[in-house]
Amino acid sequence: MGIARVLLTASDATTRERLEGRELGSELEQELAASLREARLLDLRAHVNTVRVATDGRLVTDIAREVIAATGWTGLHPAGRA
């Protein structure tokens, strides 16, 4: 099995909402600007075969299922291996 690349994405609005729940005061705008800048760089520099998984408004379990499907990982191990 080769390398599986998965990039979790969120809209700018979702990113703002999530950061508002974590950051206080003047740090919010600074963190938001940095987060948006980094997201753009990740998107531009991601390998051509990178699978993008949107996280907006989704349950963690649904996101995890999509990531597992994208990677081909089943969680099954050969006999005698963990």
C-alpha positions as CSV (number, residue, x, y, z in Angstrom):
1,M,0.0,0.0,0.0
2,G,1.4,3.4,-0.9
3,I,1.1,6.7,0.8
4,A,-2.3,8.2,1.2
5,R,-2.6,11.9,1.5
6,V,-5.7,13.4,3.1
7,L,-6.3,17.1,3.7
8,L,-9.1,18.1,6.0
9,T,-10.8,21.3,4.8
10,A,-13.2,23.8,6.2
11,S,-14.8,27.0,4.8
12,D,-13.6,30.4,6.1
13,A,-16.8,30.8,8.0
14,T,-16.4,27.4,9.7
15,T,-12.8,28.2,10.5
16,R,-13.8,31.5,12.1
17,E,-16.6,29.8,14.1
18,R,-14.1,27.2,15.5
19,L,-11.5,29.7,16.3
20,E,-14.0,32.0,18.1
21,G,-14.6,29.0,20.4
22,R,-10.9,28.8,21.3
23,E,-9.3,32.2,21.1
24,L,-9.8,35.2,23.2
25,G,-9.6,39.0,22.5
26,S,-7.0,40.3,20.1
27,E,-5.6,36.8,19.5
28,L,-8.7,35.8,17.5
29,E,-8.0,38.0,14.4
30,Q,-4.3,37.1,14.5
31,E,-5.0,33.3,14.7
32,L,-7.7,33.6,12.0
33,A,-5.4,35.4,9.6
34,A,-2.7,32.8,10.2
35,S,-5.1,29.9,9.9
36,L,-6.5,31.1,6.6
37,R,-3.0,31.8,5.2
38,E,-1.9,28.3,6.1
39,A,-5.0,26.7,4.7
40,R,-4.4,28.4,1.4
41,L,-0.7,27.3,1.3
42,L,-1.7,23.7,2.2
43,D,-4.3,23.7,-0.6
44,L,-1.8,25.1,-3.2
45,R,1.1,22.9,-2.1
46,A,-0.8,19.6,-1.6
47,H,0.3,16.7,-3.8
48,V,-1.9,16.2,-6.9
49,N,-3.3,13.0,-5.5
50,T,-4.3,14.5,-2.2
51,V,-7.9,13.7,-1.2
52,R,-9.7,16.7,0.3
53,V,-12.3,15.9,3.0
54,A,-14.6,18.8,3.9
55,T,-15.4,19.0,7.6
56,D,-18.0,21.7,7.6
57,G,-21.1,20.8,9.6
58,R,-20.1,17.1,9.8
59,L,-19.8,14.7,12.7
60,V,-16.3,13.4,13.5
61,T,-17.4,9.9,12.9
62,D,-18.5,10.8,9.3
63,I,-15.3,12.5,8.6
64,A,-13.3,9.5,9.9
65,R,-15.3,7.2,7.7
66,E,-14.5,9.3,4.7
67,V,-10.8,9.4,5.6
68,I,-10.6,5.7,6.1
69,A,-12.3,5.1,2.7
70,A,-9.9,7.5,1.0
71,T,-6.9,5.8,2.5
72,G,-8.1,2.2,1.9
73,W,-7.3,1.4,5.5
74,T,-9.7,-1.2,6.9
75,G,-8.3,-1.7,10.3
76,L,-7.6,-5.4,9.6
77,H,-4.1,-6.7,10.3
78,P,-2.5,-9.9,9.0
79,A,-2.7,-12.8,11.5
80,G,-0.2,-12.4,14.4
81,R,0.4,-8.7,13.8
82,A,-1.1,-5.8,15.7
